[in-house]
Amino acid sequence: QVHLVESGGGLVQPGGSLRLSCLASGDTGVIWSLRWYRQPPGKQRELVATALRNDDLREYSGAVKGRFVISTDNANNEVYLQMNNLKPEDTAKYYCVAAEAAGYEYWGQGTQVTVSS
């Protein structure tokens, strides 16, 4: 079992920045990739960014590419999402996900990000 706890969400004005953090604990040796998903109000959940734990590969959705950066700290079992130039449409609950190589996913409880003036 892997337990994930997100932090760093909040209210920010358009154009501002936030950094989300996610701390993994438990059987972290099974983690193959780390991902951030988000679910805007009244909409479906969407994949925002992916990082392989032992590789430099990073992937982003078209909506955030160039503005968001996913990074990992394997020594401390943390994954981050640096969000820059935030827009109102980035308002969502953001979830940290750890995936095993076989595909099983562990989800955090989510952290709310609201972009509004």
Secondary structure, DSSP 8 states (H G I E B T S, - for coil): -EEEEEE--EEE-TT--EEEEEEEEESGGGEEEEEEEEE-TTS--EEEEEEETTS--EEE-TTTTTTEEEEEEGGGTEEEEEE-S--GGG-EEEEEEEEETTS-EEE---EEEEE--
